[in-house]
Amino acid sequence: MQFDASTVREQFPSLSVADNGVRRIYLDNPAGTQVPVSVAHRIADCLLYHNANVGGFFRTSVSAGELVDNARLACADFLNAVSVEEIIFGQSMTALTLHLSRSIGRYLDAGDEIVLSRMDHDANIAPWLLMARDYDLKVRWLPFNTESFEFDADALDSVLTDRTRLVCVGGASNMTGTLNDVKGLCARIRAAGAWSYIDAVQSAPHVLVDVQDIGCDFLVCSAYKFFGPHQSVLWGRHDVLRQLEPYKVRPAPVELPWCFETGTQSHESIAGIGAAIDYFAALGGAASAGDTRRQQLAGAFAQLFDYEKSLAGRLIGGLQAIPGIRVQGITDRNALDRRVPTVSFTHANKHPEMIASALAEQNIFVWSGHNYAVEPAKALGIYDSGGVVRIGAVHYNTAAEIDATLTALEGIL
């Protein structure tokens, strides 16, 4: 079934906004996507009719708890978790990772080793560096090939040792767009006797996550990257979470998952996460109304990935035709299955900030800089020169928007 972006776009009011008669083109999606009406309605409904703390006997408290429970179940379906007890909510991926790193750090011994990736966003690096500092751990680095923009086949094996206790790696790069083989990586991590922590913030909007198939121990993603509110989700393997001591206030529950959810949660945002997942499911469930939500999600992601791959190919081809541009990521059309439609580039003599600013003047929204991908920018030798211009498509973008952006770039450059 061919994907129809025009029908989807009708669900996003922001996509029809024009400024001084110029329609907005949202290609800033790796930093945060727009929100469909259904998500905004679910959030508003929670605030207007179910606004209370959970755990009470009165009606609004009960209904608020039901909204949270339903969203947790939706997240379990979204990630294919075994149990809702494995789903932990938090303000952001960074906050969740910093929080959990304290518990993981207490489990490790001085001299133990952790492996961090040179390809990752700093939210999956800095918390672990702080943990290593505080608990006297050794940090080893997993490099990526700066020509292929992927990990070499033996790269992980060369840094794993009998002291490795934790490996942290991203599902997809927020700079190069590389989609990593996390299943293969996790198999080797598990064989080495270590835990794996997967940052799926950039992969979750584009590919169906299956924590059971991946074989990881922790995985974290952010709803505002997949058409939801500013709220994030941490999945942890049940038997692993039970080994960790949660950092919490004394009256907080001792049971999973609440013991890892510090303070009062944003119930309206959690409700919005459930709505965002239901939005995905509806995209894949129109022709198979009897399917489970997980099956509907699988159907949605299958068609969305193919459509987004076509947008990525169109964008990359157009960028390569502009003199002076170097795409900092996979460009081989036969390898587009190994990347998400986040495409970053540099220009031989134009600063990324200048290009992004000029595009903004034409109401085309993109990001410039290192985008918190400090290690990848340094590995590629572009950290001190301003990083990249980053263009990130999702399924509500169109070929016409890609073409308009390329035309604008030709004029600017």
C-alpha positions in Angstrom: 0.0 0.0 0.0 1.5 3.3 -1.1 1.7 6.0 1.7 -0.3 9.1 1.2 1.3 12.1 3.0 -1.5 14.5 2.1 -3.9 12.6 4.3 -1.5 12.6 7.2 -0.7 16.3 6.8 -4.4 17.2 7.5 -3.9 15.9 11.1 -1.1 18.4 11.8 -2.5 22.0 12.0 1.0 23.5 12.2 1.9 22.2 8.7 -0.6 24.6 7.1 0.7 27.7 8.9 2.1 30.5 6.7 4.1 33.5 7.7 3.6 36.6 5.5 2.2 34.3 2.9 5.1 31.8 3.0 4.3 28.3 4.0 6.5 26.8 6.7 8.6 23.8 5.8 9.5 21.7 8.9 12.8 19.9 8.4 14.0 20.4 12.0 12.4 17.1 13.0 15.5 15.3 14.5 15.3 18.0 17.2 11.5 17.6 17.7 8.5 16.9 15.5 5.1 18.6 15.1 2.1 17.1 16.9 -1.2 15.8 15.4 -4.5 17.1 16.7 -5.2 13.8 18.5 -2.2 14.2 20.7 -3.1 17.8 21.6 -6.7 16.7 22.4 -5.6 13.9 24.7 -3.3 16.3 26.6 -6.0 18.9 26.9 -8.6 16.3 28.0 -6.2 15.2 30.8 -5.7 18.7 32.0 -9.3 19.7 31.8 -11.1 16.6 33.2 -8.5 14.3 34.9 -6.2 16.8 36.6 -5.1 15.2 39.9 -2.3 13.3 41.4 -2.6 9.5 41.2 -3.2 7.1 44.0 -6.3 8.6 45.6 -9.9 7.3 46.0 -11.7 10.2 44.3 -12.8 10.2 40.7 -10.2 12.5 39.1 -7.3 10.7 40.8 -8.7 7.3 39.6 -9.1 8.6 36.1 -5.7 10.2 36.0 -4.2 6.8 37.1 -6.2 5.1 34.3 -4.7 7.5 31.7 -1.2 6.8 32.9 -1.8 3.0 33.0 -3.2 3.1 29.4 -0.2 5.1 28.2 2.2 2.6 29.9 0.5 -0.2 28.1 0.8 1.6 24.8 4.5 2.1 25.4 4.8 -1.6 26.2 3.2 -2.3 22.8 5.4 0.3 21.1 8.6 -1.2 22.4 7.4 -4.8 22.6 8.1 -5.0 26.3 7.2 -8.1 28.3 5.6 -6.2 31.1 4.3 -2.7 31.8 6.6 -2.8 34.9 9.5 -2.3 32.5 8.2 1.1 31.3 9.6 4.1 33.2 8.5 7.7 32.4 10.7 10.8 32.7 11.1 14.4 31.6 13.7 13.7 29.0 16.1 11.0 27.7 19.0 13.0 29.3 17.2 13.2 32.7 16.3 9.5 32.7 19.9 8.5 31.7 21.4 10.7 34.4 19.0 9.4 37.0 19.5 5.7 36.1 23.3 6.1 35.9 23.4 6.7 39.6 21.8 3.3 40.3 23.9 1.5 37.7 27.1 3.2 39.1 26.4 1.8 42.6 26.2 -1.7 41.1 29.8 -1.5 39.6 33.2 -1.8 41.2 36.2 0.5 40.9 38.3 -0.6 37.9 35.3 -1.9 35.9 35.0 -0.8 32.3 32.3 0.9 30.3 32.3 1.4 26.5 30.9 4.6 25.0 30.4 5.3 21.3 32.1 8.1 19.3 28.9 8.2 17.2 26.5 9.1 20.0 24.6 12.2 21.2 26.1 13.6 24.3 23.1 12.5 26.4 24.4 8.9 26.0 28.0 9.9 26.8 28.3 12.7 29.4 26.1 10.9 32.1 28.3 7.8 31.8 31.5 9.9 31.9 30.3 11.4 35.2 29.4 8.0 36.5 32.9 6.7 35.6 34.5 9.7 37.4 32.4 9.2 40.5 32.9 5.4 40.7 36.5 5.1 39.4 35.6 3.2 36.3 37.6 3.0 33.1 36.1 4.3 29.9 36.9 2.7 26.5 35.7 4.1 23.2 33.9 2.5 20.3 35.1 4.4 17.2 33.2 4.6 13.9 34.6 4.7 10.4 34.6 8.3 9.3 34.6 7.3 5.6 31.7 4.8 5.8 30.0 6.5 8.8 29.4 3.1 10.3 31.0 0.9 12.9 33.6 -1.5 11.4 32.7 -5.1 11.8 35.3 -5.8 14.5 35.2 -2.4 16.2 33.3 -3.6 19.2 35.3 -6.8 19.7 38.5 -4.7 19.9 37.2 -2.7 23.0 35.4 -5.4 24.9 37.3 -7.0 27.8 36.6 -9.3 30.7 36.1 -6.1 32.8 33.4 -4.6 30.5 30.2 -4.1 32.5 28.2 -1.7 30.3 28.1 -0.6 26.7 26.2 2.5 25.6 25.3 3.0 21.9 22.7 4.8 19.8 20.1 3.2 17.6 20.7 5.9 15.0 23.0 8.9 14.9 21.5 12.4 15.2 24.2 13.8 13.0 25.1 11.2 10.3 21.7 9.4 10.3 23.4 6.0 10.4 21.1 3.3 11.6 23.1 0.9 13.7 22.8 -2.9 13.9 22.0 -2.8 17.6 20.7 -6.3 17.6 24.1 -7.6 16.4 25.9 -5.3 18.8 23.8 -6.4 21.8 24.4 -10.1 21.0 28.2 -9.5 21.4 27.7 -7.3 24.5 25.6 -10.0 26.1 28.2 -12.7 25.2 30.8 -10.6 26.9 28.7 -10.5 30.1 27.9 -6.8 30.0 24.7 -4.7 30.0 23.7 -2.7 26.9 22.1 0.7 27.0 20.5 1.8 23.7 19.7 5.4 22.9 16.7 5.0 20.5 15.8 8.7 20.4 16.6 9.0 16.7 15.7 5.5 15.6 12.2 5.2 17.3 10.5 7.7 15.0 11.6 5.8 11.9 11.8 2.0 12.7 9.8 -0.3 14.8 11.5 -0.9 18.1 11.5 -4.5 19.5 13.5 -4.7 22.8 13.0 -8.5 22.9 14.4 -9.0 19.4 17.2 -6.5 20.0 18.2 -8.2 23.2 19.3 -5.1 25.0 19.0 -4.4 28.7 18.0 -0.8 28.6 16.5 1.4 25.9 15.3 5.0 26.0 13.4 7.2 23.6 11.7 10.6 23.5 8.1 11.1 22.5 8.6 14.6 21.2 10.7 13.0 18.4 7.8 10.8 17.4 4.9 13.3 17.3 4.2 13.4 21.0 4.9 15.8 23.9 8.1 16.6 25.7 8.3 13.5 27.7 10.5 10.4 27.5 10.4 6.7 28.1 12.9 4.3 29.5 12.6 0.5 29.1 14.6 -1.7 31.4 14.7 -5.5 31.5 12.7 -6.5 34.5 15.4 -8.8 36.1 18.0 -6.1 35.6 16.0 -3.3 37.1 15.3 -5.4 40.1 19.1 -5.6 40.8 19.4 -1.8 40.9 18.8 0.4 43.9 16.5 3.3 42.9 17.2 6.8 44.0 14.0 8.0 45.4 12.3 9.8 48.4 11.3 7.6 51.3 7.5 7.6 50.8 7.8 6.7 47.1 6.7 3.2 46.1 9.3 0.4 46.2 7.7 -1.5 43.4 8.6 -1.3 39.7 8.2 0.9 37.8 7.2 3.7 40.2 10.3 3.4 42.3 12.3 4.8 39.4 9.9 7.6 38.6 11.0 10.5 40.8 8.4 12.9 42.0 5.0 13.7 40.4 5.0 12.9 36.7 3.5 15.0 34.0 0.3 13.0 33.6 -0.9 15.1 30.7 2.3 14.4 28.8 2.2 10.7 29.6 -1.4 10.7 28.2 0.0 12.4 25.1 2.6 9.7 24.6 -0.2 7.1 24.5 -2.0 9.3 21.9 1.1 9.5 19.8 1.5 5.7 19.8 -2.2 5.4 18.9 -1.6 7.8 16.0 1.1 5.5 14.6 -1.2 2.5 15.1 -4.0 4.1 13.2 -1.7 4.6 10.2 -1.1 0.9 10.0 -4.5 -0.3 11.1 -6.9 1.1 8.6 -6.9 -2.1 6.4 -6.7 -4.5 9.3 -9.0 -3.4 12.0 -8.8 -6.7 13.8 -5.0 -6.5 14.3 -3.5 -5.9 17.7 -1.9 -2.5 18.3 1.5 -4.0 17.9 0.6 -5.5 14.6 -0.9 -2.1 13.5 2.4 -0.4 14.6 4.4 -2.9 12.5 2.2 -2.2 9.4 2.6 1.6 9.9 6.4 1.6 10.3 6.9 -0.7 7.3 5.2 1.7 4.9 6.6 4.8 6.6 10.2 3.6 6.3 9.9 3.1 2.6 8.4 6.5 2.1 11.0 8.3 4.2 13.8 6.4 2.4 12.5 7.9 -0.9 12.7 11.4 0.7 16.2 10.7 1.9 17.4 9.5 -1.5 15.9 12.6 -3.2 17.5 14.9 -0.7 20.9 13.3 -0.8 21.0 13.2 -4.6 20.0 16.9 -4.7 22.6 17.9 -2.2 25.4 16.0 -4.0 24.5 18.0 -7.2 25.3 21.3 -5.5 29.1 22.2 -5.8 30.9 22.5 -2.5 28.6 20.3 -0.5 29.8 17.2 1.4 27.1 14.9 2.9 28.3 13.7 6.3 26.6 10.3 6.2 25.8 7.3 4.0 25.0 8.3 0.4 25.0 5.0 -1.5 21.5 4.5 -2.8 21.9 0.8 -2.2 22.6 1.4 1.5 19.7 3.7 2.4 18.2 0.9 4.5 21.1 1.5 6.9 20.2 5.1 7.6 17.3 7.3 8.7 16.3 10.4 6.8 18.4 12.7 8.9 20.9 14.2 6.4 23.7 16.5 7.5 26.1 18.3 5.3 29.0 20.8 5.2 30.0 23.3 2.5 33.5 24.1 1.4 33.3 27.8 2.1 29.9 28.6 3.7 29.4 28.4 7.5 26.6 26.1 8.6 25.0 28.8 10.7 24.9 31.1 7.7 23.2 28.5 5.6 20.6 27.6 8.3 19.9 31.3 8.8 19.4 31.9 5.1 17.0 29.0 4.9 15.1 30.3 7.9 14.5 33.6 6.0 12.7 31.5 3.4 10.6 29.7 6.2 12.6 26.5 5.8 13.4 25.2 9.3 16.7 23.3 9.7 19.4 23.1 12.4 23.1 23.9 12.3 26.0 23.2 14.6 27.0 20.0 16.4 23.5 19.4 17.7 24.9 17.9 20.9 26.7 15.3 18.8 30.0 16.4 20.2 32.0 13.2 19.7 30.8 12.6 16.1 31.6 16.2 15.2 35.1 15.9 16.6 35.7 12.6 14.9 34.7 14.1 11.6 36.9 17.1 12.2 34.1 19.6 11.9 33.5 20.5 15.6 35.6 23.7 15.5 34.4 24.8 12.1 30.7 25.0 13.0 29.4 21.5 12.7 26.9 20.8 10.0 23.6 21.9 8.5 21.1 19.2 9.4 18.0 18.5 7.4 15.6 15.9 8.9 12.6 14.6 7.1 9.7 12.5 8.6 6.6 11.0 7.0 4.6 14.3 7.0 7.2 15.9 4.7 6.8 15.8 0.9 8.9 15.5 -2.2 7.8 19.0 -3.0 9.3 20.3 0.3 12.6 18.5 -0.4 12.7 20.1 -3.9 11.9 23.6 -2.5 14.7 23.2 0.0 17.2 22.1 -2.6 16.2 25.1 -4.8 16.6 27.5 -1.9 20.1 26.0 -1.2 21.2 26.4 -4.8 20.3 30.1 -4.5 22.0 30.5 -1.2 25.2 28.7 -2.2 
